[in-house]
Amino acid sequence: MIPVKRVEIVVDAPYSERVTNLLDKHDLQGWTLIRGAVGSGERGERYGDEITGVSNNHLIITTCPPDRIEALTDDLRAVLERYGGMCLVSDAGWIQH
């Protein structure tokens, strides 16, 4: 297994492309986007069933080498401070095949 940092980002749907572009900028091109994440946070509950989808959340999951996580989270912090959302970083092991 290869040690990595697992990065999970929840952001409003209209801003998910900003996050994925940021991941690309950091050369983290392997990511997964899950549309319509539901839950409750500092801005109340999100149900994921709004007609326009503007208030829906997206969950973006990726991995990052441990030696590059600080640069990534610094850039992510700026996006999250401006547009809202959350980010979790945890230790993980990548089973390379």
C-alpha positions, 0 to 999 in steps of 0.5 A: 500500500502507498500512504496517501492523504484522503481529501473529501470536499463538500461544496455548493454545486456551482463551485465544484468546478473551481475545486476540480480545477484546483485539484488539476492545478495541483496535478491531482487528476484522479478525483470522484465527484458525487452530486446531490450530497445531503446533510446538515451544516453551518448553513442548515440542512441540504436535501439535494432535491431542489429543482434548479440544483443551485443549492445542492452540494457536491462531494469531491473525493481525491488523494494527495501525496503527504508531502503536497497536502499543505500546499493543496489545503492552503489553496482549498482554504481560500476557496472554502473561505470565499464560497463555503463548504468543508474539507476533511483530510485523513490518512489512507492507504492506496492499493495500487494495482 
